[in-house]
Amino acid sequence: MVGLFLYLQKMIKNILAFITGILLGIIVNMGLIILGSKLIPTPKGFDPMNAVNWAAS
């Protein structure tokens, strides 16, 4: 019975570590996206939502 408890405790710890890793990855990724657009701004008059602009640049 003690072995089962230790196994479940380890499994829950691993699941929480996995979820924490995913959340931290999401936060870092979003931070890089926001920071990248601040460091390298788009040219004036450029609409990033218009696909024609991407081909022209």
C-alpha positions as CSV (number, residue, x, y, z in Angstrom):
1,M,0.0,0.0,0.0
2,V,2.9,2.4,0.8
3,G,4.4,1.6,-2.6
4,L,1.2,2.6,-4.4
5,F,1.0,5.9,-2.4
6,L,4.6,6.7,-3.4
7,Y,3.9,5.8,-7.0
8,L,0.8,8.0,-7.1
9,Q,2.6,10.9,-5.4
10,K,5.4,10.7,-8.0
11,M,2.9,10.5,-10.9
12,I,1.0,13.6,-9.6
13,K,4.3,15.5,-9.2
14,N,5.3,14.6,-12.8
15,I,1.9,15.7,-14.2
16,L,2.1,19.0,-12.3
17,A,5.7,19.5,-13.5
18,F,4.5,18.9,-17.1
19,I,1.6,21.3,-16.9
20,T,3.9,23.9,-15.3
21,G,6.4,23.5,-18.1
22,I,3.7,24.0,-20.7
23,L,2.4,27.1,-19.0
24,L,5.9,28.6,-18.7
25,G,6.6,27.8,-22.4
26,I,3.4,29.6,-23.4
27,I,4.3,32.6,-21.3
28,V,7.9,32.8,-22.7
29,N,6.6,32.3,-26.3
30,M,4.0,35.1,-26.0
31,G,6.7,37.4,-24.4
32,L,9.0,36.8,-27.4
33,I,6.3,37.5,-29.9
34,I,5.3,40.8,-28.1
35,L,8.9,41.8,-27.6
36,G,9.8,41.0,-31.2
37,S,7.1,43.3,-32.6
38,K,8.4,46.1,-30.3
39,L,12.0,45.7,-31.3
40,I,11.4,45.5,-35.0
41,P,8.2,47.5,-35.8
42,T,6.4,47.0,-39.1
43,P,6.8,49.8,-41.7
44,K,4.2,52.6,-41.8
45,G,1.2,51.7,-43.9
46,F,1.9,48.0,-43.6
47,D,-1.2,45.9,-42.7
48,P,0.0,42.5,-41.4
49,M,-3.5,41.1,-41.8
50,N,-3.5,41.7,-45.6
51,A,-1.8,38.8,-47.5
52,V,-1.1,41.0,-50.5
53,N,1.3,43.1,-48.4
54,W,3.4,40.0,-47.5
55,A,4.0,39.2,-51.1
56,A,5.0,42.8,-51.9
57,S,7.5,43.0,-49.1
